Amino acid sequence: MNNIVIVGAGPAGMAAAVASSSQKGAQVTVIDDNPSTGGQIWRGGSDPANPWFARLSQTNTKVVTSARVISGDAINRSLLVDREGNVQSIPYSKLILATGARELFLPFPGWTLPNVMGVGGLQALVKSGLPVTGKRIVVAGSGPLLLAVASYLKHHGAIIPLIAEQASLRALASFTTGLLSHPSKLWQAFRLNPRFAGIPYLTNCWIEAALGTNHVQSIRLRQKARMWEEPCDYVANAYGFVANNELATLLGCATENGAVQVDQFQQTSIADIYCAGEAAGIGGVDTALLEGQIAGYAATGQTSFCSRLQSQLRKAKAFARSLNKTFAPRAELQTLAQPDTIVCRCEDVTLARLRTANSWRSAKLHERCGMGPCQGRICGPAAQFILGWEPSSVRPPIFPARLDTLLQENSVK
Ligand SMILES: Cc1cc2nc3c(=O)[nH]c(=O)nc-3n(C[C@H](O)[C@H](O)[C@H](O)COP(=O)(O)OP(=O)(O)OC[C@H]3O[C@@H](n4cnc5c(N)ncnc54)[C@H](O)[C@@H]3O)c2cc1C
């Protein structure tokens, strides 16, 4: 029996499920920790997503939601799944990891104040009902998501005084010229142009500090030598994405620069484990869909369907590379955090305390950095950016689990 298990029901996982279930006899299961499928971008549905939801519903894929993979064993080919406190061991013959990405936060003084949020994070809150009508929201950081979210927030009644993009005008100009060879992206960029939404878009500009007592009341912005304060009710700030590679790393898959390494069939360095979407390198939704399909076909031995997708993927990846280069955080952002700035917000570890350690491992052991509920998912990439520390090994459980869940883990082994 070809038992395909897919972790992650975002665009990559959904595409992998559709492709793998096209093989007769394949038994396909998708596991996701959210209550519904769609991942970060399609949760709640959207026009581009609808054909994929329809295609998935026409397969006999078993979709397991509100279930989190907390551990795995590549030798015994099994995953440990925590579904609201109940633990289950799920075997696989082929595994496709489509675990997506999270936002990259770079600490600055005041970044832990209430109402300073992630860009996608604030959008998700508004999607689930947070009212923002009449609220002043500064959108800052880097990448095209700033434009999409600023327009979205404005559409929902927020006042967006400006978008602060840290990339330089020169980098953006050369990126825009490069869009000429990607007409569909050029159209998207045209639609997202902040000028159409009447929002000032400042390049070479970033947040130096968030100010306020019980919550953010203003931010200090820098654009080259100019510094000023901007009053606001919320800040939406992120510097792109970080691949969720923890499960892959735990299973022994090789990574490079945070991305899970894959071959042309999305096969990782571990036999019968594939990886697709943001976890295999930040590339956006089109890349995720192509990689998901390739992984699904390859895992079910249908590699003849891959070559057309692979040539589309080469183009999509060239675009992703230029996007990642354009919006890569600049070196000046490494010096925003001050000695008393908290870097690990779960355990209240300041930059000064981090500097007493000489590696991520010693910071974990001696300062408890990365030992809290997020398990280093937020502070790890920040420490890597500020201090150049390589992340150390990943240990199970990869997400916090209750003690009785872990006790059940022993009984299901
Ligand atoms: C907060 C946020 C907001 C974004 N908003 C936009 C946007 O507005 N527009 C846009 O173009 N792009 C947006 N993106 C980028 C977009 O999400 C990706 O390009 C696209 O969704 C990639 O698809 P994916 O399938 O690789 O990952 P995802 O869509 O992230 O799907 C991965 C899924 O795997 C689940 N998962 C991960 N680990 C486990 C585990 N151990 N157990 C169970 N489930 C697990 C996750 O919860 C998630 O549902 C956003 C990204 C983030 C992080």
PDBQT file of the ligand as one rigid body, heavy atoms in Angstrom, charges set to zero:
ROOT
HETATM    1  C1  LIG A 501       1.616  35.121   8.480  1.00  0.00    +0.000 C 
HETATM    2  C2  LIG A 501       1.749  34.983   6.965  1.00  0.00    +0.000 A 
HETATM    3  C3  LIG A 501       0.879  35.694   6.122  1.00  0.00    +0.000 A 
HETATM    4  C4  LIG A 501       1.001  35.593   4.740  1.00  0.00    +0.000 A 
HETATM    5  N1  LIG A 501       0.158  36.323   3.939  1.00  0.00    +0.000 NA
HETATM    6  C5  LIG A 501       0.301  36.278   2.602  1.00  0.00    +0.000 A 
HETATM    7  C6  LIG A 501      -0.525  37.066   1.734  1.00  0.00    +0.000 A 
HETATM    8  O1  LIG A 501      -1.392  37.796   2.201  1.00  0.00    +0.000 OA
HETATM    9  N2  LIG A 501      -0.300  37.003   0.393  1.00  0.00    +0.000 N 
HETATM   10  C7  LIG A 501       0.668  36.195  -0.142  1.00  0.00    +0.000 A 
HETATM   11  O2  LIG A 501       0.842  36.154  -1.377  1.00  0.00    +0.000 OA
HETATM   12  N3  LIG A 501       1.457  35.416   0.648  1.00  0.00    +0.000 NA
HETATM   13  C8  LIG A 501       1.301  35.460   1.985  1.00  0.00    +0.000 A 
HETATM   14  N4  LIG A 501       2.130  34.705   2.778  1.00  0.00    +0.000 N 
HETATM   15  C9  LIG A 501       3.083  33.793   2.132  1.00  0.00    +0.000 C 
HETATM   16  C10 LIG A 501       2.285  32.522   1.766  1.00  0.00    +0.000 C 
HETATM   17  O3  LIG A 501       1.825  31.971   2.981  1.00  0.00    +0.000 OA
HETATM   18  C11 LIG A 501       3.089  31.481   1.077  1.00  0.00    +0.000 C 
HETATM   19  O4  LIG A 501       3.631  31.963  -0.113  1.00  0.00    +0.000 OA
HETATM   20  C12 LIG A 501       2.253  30.239   0.730  1.00  0.00    +0.000 C 
HETATM   21  O5  LIG A 501       1.171  30.064   1.601  1.00  0.00    +0.000 OA
HETATM   22  C13 LIG A 501       3.158  29.047   0.827  1.00  0.00    +0.000 C 
HETATM   23  O6  LIG A 501       2.427  27.864   0.903  1.00  0.00    +0.000 OA
HETATM   24  P1  LIG A 501       2.976  26.628   1.737  1.00  0.00    +0.000 P 
HETATM   25  O7  LIG A 501       2.010  25.533   1.471  1.00  0.00    +0.000 OA
HETATM   26  O8  LIG A 501       4.415  26.404   1.459  1.00  0.00    +0.000 OA
HETATM   27  O9  LIG A 501       2.913  27.078   3.270  1.00  0.00    +0.000 OA
HETATM   28  P2  LIG A 501       1.733  27.517   4.226  1.00  0.00    +0.000 P 
HETATM   29  O10 LIG A 501       0.636  28.159   3.499  1.00  0.00    +0.000 OA
HETATM   30  O11 LIG A 501       2.386  28.266   5.331  1.00  0.00    +0.000 OA
HETATM   31  O12 LIG A 501       1.175  26.134   4.804  1.00  0.00    +0.000 OA
HETATM   32  C14 LIG A 501       1.869  25.337   5.731  1.00  0.00    +0.000 C 
HETATM   33  C15 LIG A 501       0.873  24.708   6.662  1.00  0.00    +0.000 C 
HETATM   34  O13 LIG A 501       1.522  23.704   7.443  1.00  0.00    +0.000 OA
HETATM   35  C16 LIG A 501       1.062  23.785   8.780  1.00  0.00    +0.000 C 
HETATM   36  N5  LIG A 501       2.074  23.149   9.635  1.00  0.00    +0.000 N 
HETATM   37  C17 LIG A 501       3.371  23.508   9.782  1.00  0.00    +0.000 A 
HETATM   38  N6  LIG A 501       3.997  22.667  10.634  1.00  0.00    +0.000 NA
HETATM   39  C18 LIG A 501       3.073  21.765  11.025  1.00  0.00    +0.000 A 
HETATM   40  C19 LIG A 501       3.116  20.654  11.915  1.00  0.00    +0.000 A 
HETATM   41  N7  LIG A 501       4.248  20.286  12.546  1.00  0.00    +0.000 N 
HETATM   42  N8  LIG A 501       1.985  19.942  12.115  1.00  0.00    +0.000 NA
HETATM   43  C20 LIG A 501       0.826  20.281  11.463  1.00  0.00    +0.000 A 
HETATM   44  N9  LIG A 501       0.727  21.321  10.600  1.00  0.00    +0.000 NA
HETATM   45  C21 LIG A 501       1.844  22.050  10.389  1.00  0.00    +0.000 A 
HETATM   46  C22 LIG A 501       0.913  25.296   8.978  1.00  0.00    +0.000 C 
HETATM   47  O14 LIG A 501       0.105  25.635  10.088  1.00  0.00    +0.000 OA
HETATM   48  C23 LIG A 501       0.297  25.712   7.664  1.00  0.00    +0.000 C 
HETATM   49  O15 LIG A 501      -1.119  25.611   7.684  1.00  0.00    +0.000 OA
HETATM   50  C24 LIG A 501       2.003  34.766   4.180  1.00  0.00    +0.000 A 
HETATM   51  C25 LIG A 501       2.853  34.036   5.023  1.00  0.00    +0.000 A 
HETATM   52  C26 LIG A 501       2.733  34.136   6.395  1.00  0.00    +0.000 A 
HETATM   53  C27 LIG A 501       3.694  33.354   7.278  1.00  0.00    +0.000 C 
ENDROOT
TORSDOF 0
